Amino acid sequence: MSRIYLDHAASTPMHPEVAQTMMDIMTGQFGNASSVHAFGRDAKRIVSGARDAVAASLGCKPEEIIFTSGGTESDNLALFGTATADGRTSGHIITTAIEHHAVLHACDELEKAGYEVTYVPVNSKGRVNPADIKTAIRPDTFLISMMYANNEVGVIQPIHEVGQIAREHGIVFHIDGVQAFGHVHIDCQSLPIDLLSLSGHKINGPQGMGALYVRQGTRLQPLLHGGLQEKKRRAGTENIAGIAGLAKAATLANASIEERWTHDAKLRETLLKALEDTLGSDAFVINGDPEHSLPNVLNVSFPAIGTETMLMNLDMEGIAAASGSACTSGSLELSHVLQAMNLPEDVLKSAIRFSFGLGNTMEEMEYTARKIETIWKRLRTRY
């Protein structure tokens, strides 16, 4: 069997229709959307059409979309842009202990600048208790930032409940929707949120392309200064091909959410059943909350074999998986997400994230389980 890619939570293969959309623009459109001549007007129409498409996929107004270079910039713009809006130089932010580093490291910098941050814990399944968010609120709390679904264990967070709490207290609510977008229906107008970040390369779109939803009326200070692009909210010449690719990917993903959910759930079920049949259920531990989880992310620990050893052996078999976030998987550090869940040490040190998507088959799941069985039987006594 050819190489198997089970790391879609890190980055997804580009959909052929997205690639064609981008190629058509890269080979036929080179105008600057800020130019007033025909070439510029053509580019502007592409950007406007893409904005309409992304807005439609989120159930919001086109003018509420800011195009960015990806999820990290979107998260940073949400946090720093809100923190410094209207000349604010201090105040209190609430986030969670399991956020992506694009949020956690941004919070680190804000703390250095004089802001205060509360990191709310999660339970052993990786889920936040909305009551803990409410308890953490102070008179000077101006922002709550929380991910919709976790990138390492796939757990879906109670954003509706937390959003209502934020509304009741007049607090801006930011959602990191990078992992959830394209897998769950998102209607920004009905959700109690003010800001939402997304990224193209998680939905079979281009890398280096994302967007930030900003509810009309939400105050936001720009990070970049220069031209008047994005209504003065994000300076810089637009990435026309990337924007069009993001819009195409968002449209395709939004139109097939139920189909993808069913397919990914079947892949997950097939892999788990195959592991039970080959290893037995006592040989591995599922990390996360099966009752509140994306179907395309499966985090499993094999306590008899260390994470790096298992990943290396899987890679030699042509199977790509991960130890957690793609931003930290190159290091030997334990996952901050799994640590926040207070899991046993042998579970922490043996966790593997399998994530599924476009192109994966049931046969690949069964093959992967057989290879894991071979590795497990060969190495379990050596660890």
Solvent accessible surface area in square Angstrom, and as a share of the most:
residue,aa,sasa,rsa
1,M,130,0.58
2,S,95,0.61
3,R,213,0.78
4,I,3,0.02
5,Y,86,0.33
6,L,0,0.00
7,D,21,0.11
8,H,6,0.03
9,A,3,0.02
10,A,12,0.10
11,S,20,0.13
12,T,20,0.12
13,P,56,0.35
14,M,75,0.34
15,H,44,0.19
16,P,94,0.59
17,E,82,0.37
18,V,0,0.00
19,A,42,0.32
20,Q,103,0.46
21,T,36,0.21
22,M,21,0.09
23,M,98,0.44
24,D,79,0.41
25,I,19,0.10
26,M,113,0.51
27,T,104,0.61
28,G,57,0.55
29,Q,29,0.13
30,F,165,0.69
31,G,11,0.11
32,N,57,0.29
33,A,6,0.05
34,S,70,0.45
35,S,34,0.22
36,V,133,0.76
37,H,94,0.42
38,A,50,0.39
39,F,111,0.46
40,G,0,0.00
41,R,124,0.45
42,D,54,0.28
43,A,0,0.00
44,K,103,0.43
45,R,147,0.54
46,I,47,0.24
47,V,2,0.01
48,S,51,0.33
49,G,38,0.36
50,A,6,0.05
51,R,36,0.13
52,D,75,0.39
53,A,31,0.24
54,V,0,0.00
55,A,1,0.01
56,A,78,0.60
57,S,6,0.04
58,L,0,0.00
59,G,29,0.28
60,C,16,0.10
61,K,84,0.36
62,P,49,0.31
63,E,64,0.29
64,E,5,0.02
65,I,0,0.00
66,I,0,0.00
67,F,6,0.02
68,T,3,0.02
69,S,55,0.35
70,G,9,0.08
71,G,10,0.10
72,T,79,0.46
73,E,27,0.12
74,S,0,0.00
75,D,2,0.01
76,N,32,0.17
77,L,2,0.01
78,A,0,0.00
79,L,0,0.00
80,F,45,0.19
81,G,0,0.00
82,T,3,0.02
83,A,0,0.00
84,T,54,0.31
85,A,5,0.04
86,D,104,0.54
87,G,63,0.61
88,R,82,0.30
89,T,107,0.62
90,S,65,0.42
91,G,12,0.11
92,H,1,0.00
93,I,0,0.00
94,I,0,0.00
95,T,0,0.00
96,T,1,0.00
97,A,30,0.23
98,I,1,0.00
99,E,0,0.00
100,H,41,0.18
101,H,34,0.15
102,A,9,0.07
103,V,0,0.00
104,L,23,0.11
105,H,105,0.47
106,A,4,0.03
107,C,0,0.00
108,D,57,0.30
109,E,84,0.38
110,L,3,0.01
111,E,70,0.31
112,K,157,0.67
113,A,68,0.53
114,G,47,0.45
115,Y,12,0.05
116,E,91,0.41
117,V,18,0.11
118,T,47,0.27
119,Y,77,0.29
120,V,2,0.01
121,P,82,0.52
122,V,13,0.07
123,N,80,0.41
124,S,71,0.45
125,K,97,0.41
126,G,0,0.00
127,R,49,0.18
128,V,5,0.03
129,N,78,0.40
130,P,31,0.19
131,A,57,0.44
132,D,56,0.29
133,I,0,0.00
134,K,106,0.45
135,T,114,0.66
136,A,20,0.15
137,I,31,0.16
138,R,83,0.30
139,P,149,0.94
140,D,64,0.33
141,T,12,0.07
142,F,19,0.08
143,L,0,0.00
144,I,0,0.00
145,S,0,0.00
146,M,0,0.00
147,M,4,0.02
148,Y,14,0.05
149,A,2,0.02
150,N,0,0.00
151,N,10,0.05
152,E,2,0.01
153,V,3,0.02
154,G,0,0.00
155,V,0,0.00
156,I,31,0.16
157,Q,4,0.02
158,P,5,0.03
159,I,0,0.00
160,H,97,0.43
161,E,89,0.40
162,V,0,0.00
163,G,0,0.00
164,Q,99,0.44
165,I,20,0.10
166,A,1,0.00
167,R,113,0.41
168,E,124,0.56
169,H,86,0.38
170,G,70,0.68
171,I,10,0.05
172,V,37,0.21
173,F,1,0.00
174,H,0,0.00
175,I,0,0.00
176,D,6,0.03
177,G,0,0.00
178,V,17,0.10
179,Q,12,0.05
180,A,1,0.00
181,F,6,0.02
182,G,2,0.02
183,H,14,0.06
184,V,23,0.13
185,H,109,0.49
186,I,10,0.05
187,D,62,0.32
188,C,0,0.00
189,Q,80,0.35
190,S,82,0.53
191,L,10,0.05
192,P,5,0.03
193,I,0,0.00
194,D,20,0.11
195,L,0,0.00
196,L,0,0.00
197,S,0,0.00
198,L,0,0.00
199,S,3,0.02
200,G,0,0.00
201,H,38,0.17
202,K,29,0.12
203,I,2,0.01
204,N,10,0.05
205,G,3,0.03
206,P,5,0.03
207,Q,132,0.59
208,G,47,0.45
209,M,6,0.02
210,G,0,0.00
211,A,0,0.00
212,L,0,0.00
213,Y,0,0.00
214,V,9,0.05
215,R,42,0.16
216,Q,110,0.49
217,G,73,0.71
218,T,26,0.15
219,R,157,0.57
220,L,30,0.15
221,Q,73,0.33
222,P,32,0.20
223,L,67,0.34
224,L,80,0.40
225,H,143,0.64
226,G,65,0.62
227,G,37,0.35
228,L,131,0.65
229,Q,25,0.11
230,E,13,0.06
231,K,141,0.60
232,K,136,0.57
233,R,48,0.17
234,R,45,0.16
235,A,11,0.08
236,G,31,0.30
237,T,82,0.48
238,E,21,0.09
239,N,78,0.40
240,I,20,0.10
241,A,10,0.08
242,G,1,0.01
243,I,2,0.01
244,A,9,0.07
245,G,0,0.00
246,L,0,0.00
247,A,7,0.05
248,K,66,0.28
249,A,2,0.01
250,A,0,0.00
251,T,66,0.38
252,L,45,0.22
253,A,1,0.01
254,N,48,0.24
255,A,87,0.67
256,S,26,0.17
257,I,8,0.04
258,E,107,0.48
259,E,126,0.57
260,R,50,0.18
261,W,93,0.33
262,T,91,0.53
263,H,70,0.31
264,D,5,0.02
265,A,35,0.27
266,K,98,0.41
267,L,0,0.00
268,R,35,0.13
269,E,100,0.45
270,T,19,0.11
271,L,0,0.00
272,L,27,0.14
273,K,122,0.52
274,A,14,0.11
275,L,0,0.00
276,E,83,0.37
277,D,99,0.51
278,T,39,0.23
279,L,21,0.11
280,G,28,0.27
281,S,72,0.47
282,D,147,0.76
283,A,13,0.10
284,F,13,0.05
285,V,61,0.35
286,I,64,0.33
287,N,7,0.04
288,G,11,0.10
289,D,10,0.05
290,P,84,0.53
291,E,141,0.63
292,H,74,0.33
293,S,17,0.11
294,L,0,0.00
295,P,8,0.05
296,N,3,0.02
297,V,0,0.00
298,L,0,0.00
299,N,1,0.01
300,V,0,0.00
301,S,0,0.00
302,F,0,0.00
303,P,38,0.24
304,A,32,0.25
305,I,1,0.00
306,G,6,0.06
307,T,17,0.10
308,E,75,0.34
309,T,47,0.27
310,M,1,0.00
311,L,28,0.14
312,M,114,0.51
313,N,8,0.04
314,L,0,0.00
315,D,96,0.50
316,M,135,0.60
317,E,60,0.27
318,G,19,0.18
319,I,1,0.01
320,A,34,0.26
321,A,19,0.15
322,A,5,0.04
323,S,21,0.13
324,G,3,0.03
325,S,4,0.02
326,A,54,0.42
327,C,91,0.54
328,T,45,0.26
329,S,37,0.24
330,G,86,0.83
331,S,43,0.28
332,L,147,0.73
333,E,139,0.62
334,L,65,0.32
335,S,20,0.13
336,H,40,0.18
337,V,0,0.00
338,L,1,0.01
339,Q,87,0.39
340,A,23,0.17
341,M,1,0.00
342,N,128,0.65
343,L,30,0.15
344,P,82,0.52
345,E,108,0.48
346,D,71,0.37
347,V,9,0.05
348,L,23,0.12
349,K,83,0.35
350,S,1,0.01
351,A,3,0.02
352,I,0,0.00
353,R,1,0.01
354,F,0,0.00
355,S,0,0.00
356,F,1,0.01
357,G,12,0.12
358,L,80,0.40
359,G,61,0.58
360,N,8,0.04
361,T,56,0.32
362,M,51,0.23
363,E,105,0.47
364,E,27,0.12
365,M,0,0.00
366,E,76,0.34
367,Y,38,0.14
368,T,0,0.00
369,A,0,0.00
370,R,123,0.45
371,K,51,0.22
372,I,0,0.00
373,E,38,0.17
374,T,70,0.41
375,I,1,0.00
376,W,31,0.11
377,K,115,0.49
378,R,103,0.37
379,L,19,0.10
380,R,105,0.38
381,T,121,0.70
382,R,177,0.64
383,Y,134,0.51
